Amino acid sequence: MLNLLPYYMVRNLLLTVAIETGLAALLGLRRRDLLYVALVNVMTNPLVNVSTFLTGFFYGARARLWVLIAVELAAFGSEGFVYYKTLEKRRPHPFLLSLLCNAASYGAGLAINLIFK
């Protein structure tokens, strides 16, 4: 199972960047701002995925759920803060942007996992 971690990491990162930058583009963010959205996800997504994967592997589903909640909230907050400090366009509000993008990519991930399990 651990040998699949690199595959999951790359897959999840690519899907997250595509979904979140795509949504940000639909919401009217400019090219430079879309780059920030992609870069922020390159920083936060691997941490979320590694921590939840390893927690589930070593401690089980219940522990994984609690870690998932904690790291998703941390990702939301840190991404919102970075967006607040870096984005030229402040519409939608940076924390709302973070919430919408994270909800969209998390929902897409759930759907993909349900379809392909």
N, C-alpha and C positions, 0 to 999 in steps of 0.2 A: 504493500500500500504506500509506503513512504517513497518508493521509486517513482510513483505517479505525481509526487508533489511538484516537480519542475513543470510537467505538462499542465497541471491545474493552475499553477502560478501564471504561466504565459497566457493560457486561454482566458483566465479571469481578468488579467490586466488588459489584454487587447479588447475584450468585450466591454469592460468598464470604460476604458478611454473612448471607444467608439460611441457608446451609448451616451456618456456624459457630455462629451464635446458636441455630439450631434444635437442633443437637447439644448445645450447652451447656444448653439448656432441658431436653432429654431426660435430661441428666446431673444435673438437679436444681438448676441455678443459679437464683437469684432474679432478679426483674425488674431491680433496680439493677445486679446483676452482668452481666446480659445486655446492658445498655446499655454497660458497659465493653467487653464482647466486641465489640460492633458498632463502638464508637469506635476501639478498637485496630486493627481491620481497616480502617477508613477511613484510618488513618495508614499502615499497612504495605502494604496491597494495591496502591495506586498506584505505590509505589516498586518493588515486585517486578515489576509488569507493565510499567512503562515501561523499566526497566533491561533486562529480558529481551527485550522486543520490539525495542528499539533495538539491542541487541547482536546479535541474530539478523539484523536488517535490514542492519547495516553490516559485521558480521564473520563471519556465517555460523552454521551450526547447532552446530558444535563449541564455539565461543566462547560461544554462547548457553547451552549445557548447563552449562559451568563457572560462568557468571554465575548461572544459575538455582539451582544447588546452593548457591552462596555466599549469595545473597540469601534463599533459603528458610531456610537455617540461621540467618541473621541475624534473619529475621522470627520464627522459632520462639523464639529466645533472647530477643528484645526483648518479644515478646508474653508469654512465660512470666514474665519479670521484672515487667512491668506487672501481670499477673494476680496475681502473688505480693504485690505492694504494694497492690493495690486491692480484690481480691475479698473479700467477707465470708465466703463459704463456701470452705473450702480442700479440699473433697473433690469431684472428684479433685484431686490435687496440681496446682498451677498450671502447672507445666511439662508434666505429663502431659496436662492439658487442652489446652495449646497444641499438643502433638504430635498428639493425637487430632483436634482441629479442623483443623489444617493438613493432616493426612493425608486427612481426609474431603473437604475442599474441593479439594485437589490431585487426588485420585482422581476426584472428580466432574468436574473440569475436563478431565482426560484422557479420561474416558468421553464427555463432550459433544463434544470435539474429534474423537474417533474416529467418533462417530455422524454428525456433521454435516459432515465433510470430504468 
